[in-house]
Amino acid sequence: MTLNDFWEIYKEDMEKRLRKTTMKQKEYVMKDKVLPYFGNTPINAITAPMIRKWQGEMIDKGFKPTYLKTINNQLSAIFNYAVRYYDLKSNPCAKAGSMGKSKAEEMDFWIGEEFRKFIDSVMNKRLSYMAFMTLYWTGMRLGELLALNPKDVDLEKRTISITKSYQRLGKKDVITPPKTPKSKRVITIPEFLAADIKDYMDSLYDLQENDRLFPITKYYLEHEMQRGIKESGVKRIRVHDLRHSHASMLIELGFSPLEIANRLGHEKVETTLNTYAHLYPNKQTKLAERLDSEYKGDL
């Protein structure tokens, strides 16, 4: 059986088990990066040297290390499935070795001063202003923001309930459960943000409890972010990096990894530690300095 034919079997099974957005990502990688190379080859005839050659071609295309890892993992997942359920003797990807890296070398984020310069530059568009304010001060994911309804916001308790995620697939709006079970959470928001959200909601005409608070797309916010960066002169980051900016701010304020993991909706606290490990050494130095001051104070 060719990899093209086996992919159809794999896809039919996985579509019943995975989120639509996850399947769309898998399908794009397979059709654009894998099947053009291996599609017509029998799956049991694909060898480790063939995969090494394919990896070399992918590396030569200049993709980011994290994307190379994603591409390789997708091909490996197909072979693992064949080994487990269809008696393929072994996974040639395991013998070929991996490519790329699971984490980026550096993480971009804004400090408070940079965000304030940026947000001042987008104040002329209220929707953009409130979307970026909410992302920066809550650390929620973009899909979680775009899925918010008025009923998710409790202005009296100053909380936002995260229960779903939004994606635009093709020409359809798709609402799915959040990324992981722990992603379902309640985020407490500061008083100033609650006041801003109330003013924003009051400005929306005939707003219903099931309406989307931010009826926009990822593309719109990416475009607005580039506009604000250009006008403010701050360094270029992605929309998703506002989540990292929030996490780095919480670390600087002294919150524990567990508290940050719960706020961000990480499944495990190890995810928080691994993602932001490079930000903690400075906190350890400050901790030691505090201990030193405590000791000297007792002398």
Salt bridges, closest charged atoms under 4 A:
GLU8 OE1 - LYS11 NZ 3.67
ASP13 OD1 - ARG17 NE 2.72
GLU27 OE2 - LYS11 NZ 3.50
GLU27 OE2 - LYS31 NZ 2.97
ASP32 OD2 - LYS33 NZ 2.32
GLU105 OE2 - LYS101 NZ 2.19
GLU113 OE2 - LYS117 NZ 3.82
GLU114 OE2 - LYS235 NZ 3.00
GLU144 OE2 - ARG141 NH1 2.70
GLU144 OE1 - ARG185 NH2 2.89
ASP152 OD2 - LYS164 NZ 2.60
ASP173 OD1 - ARG168 NH1 2.57
ASP202 OD2 - LYS198 NZ 2.88
GLU222 OE2 - LYS218 NZ 3.91
GLU224 OE2 - LYS125 NZ 3.28
GLU224 OE1 - ARG227 NH2 2.83
GLU231 OE2 - ARG227 NH1 3.56
ASP241 OD1 - ARG238 NH2 2.87
ASP241 OD1 - HIS244 NE2 3.99
GLU252 OE2 - LYS286 NZ 2.74
ASP292 OD2 - LYS296 NZ 3.13
